[in-house]
């Protein structure tokens, strides 16, 4: 399932959590990369479920409520991976800027597949 998730998808999940995060570069170690990958796998499943279920809803208010619930679930997924949203965003930002790190991240995702 995750082999089809491209680099654009990684960035799209990064944008879901966009916050005013300082632009400081950080060293991303194996432990942090693994935590981010675990969170990402859960986030991908939540996003897919949301995309499928929201298509069946016409009411804009109900769609917004579903989006809020999906976002809350994504935040919980990050926290269950022993990260906070800011750290996750920073890691994903580093992945988006560093091709070698992105390859390592992709390898981690395949381990969880």
N, C-alpha and C positions, 0 to 999 in steps of 0.2 A: 504494500500500500504506500509506503513512504518513499519508495524509489522514484515515484512520479512527482514527488514534491520538489519543485525546483527552487533555485535561489530566490526568485521573485516571491515565492510563498514564504520563505524565511523572513524576508523583509516585510511582507504584509503582516505577519504575526508580530513582528517588532513594532510596526506602526499601530497595532491594536492597543499597545500599552504605551504609546507615546505620551511622554510627560516632559515637563521642563527638567531635563536631566543635564547636568554639567557635561561639557564635551571632553572631559578628561579621559585620556587613553588609559587602559589598564591591562595588566598582564593576565591573560586567561590561561589558567592551568588546567590540567586534566580533570581535576575534581570539579571545577566550576563548569567546564565544558560538558561533563557527564550530567551534572545537575540540570543544566540548560537543555540538554538533549531530552532528558526525562520529561521536563516540563513541556517542551515543544511537542513531543509525541502526544501528550494529553491534550494540549491546546489544539493540535491538528484534528483530533477526534471531536472535540467540542465544537470547533468551527465547522467541520463537515456536518455534524448533526444539526447545528443551527441553520446552515445553508439549506439543508433538506427540509427542515420543519418550517422555516420562515416563508418558504415559497407557497405553502398551503394557507397562509394567513393574509387576508385582505385589509384588516383593520390596522391603520397606522399606529395606534396606541398599543395594540397588542404586539405588533412587531417591535416597537421600542422596548416594551417590557421584556420580550424575548431576548433582545440585544443586551439589555442590562443584566439579565440572568446569565447569558453566555459569558459576558465580560467578568461577572463575579466568579463563575466557574473557572475561567482562565486564570484569574488572580489566585484562586485557591490552588490550582494546579502548580503554579509557580511556587507558592508558599509550601506546598507539600513536597516539592523538590528541594526544600531547604534553601530557598532563595527569596529575596524580596523583589518586588517589581522593578525597582531601580537597578538592582544588580543584574537582573535578567535583561533589561533593556541595554545596559552597558555591554554585557556579553554579546548580545545579538548585534549591537552596533559594531563591536570589534570584528565579529564574524563577517559582517557585511563589507568591512574594509580590508580584510586580510584573506587572500585566496587560500593560503596554506591552512589557516584556521578553519575556513569554510569547509575544506576537504576533510579535516579531522572531525568536524562537527557532523558532516554527512556520514562518515564512518561510524560515529557513535549512534546516529539514528538507525543505521542498518543493523547494529548490534541489538537494538530494541525491537526490530521488526520480526 
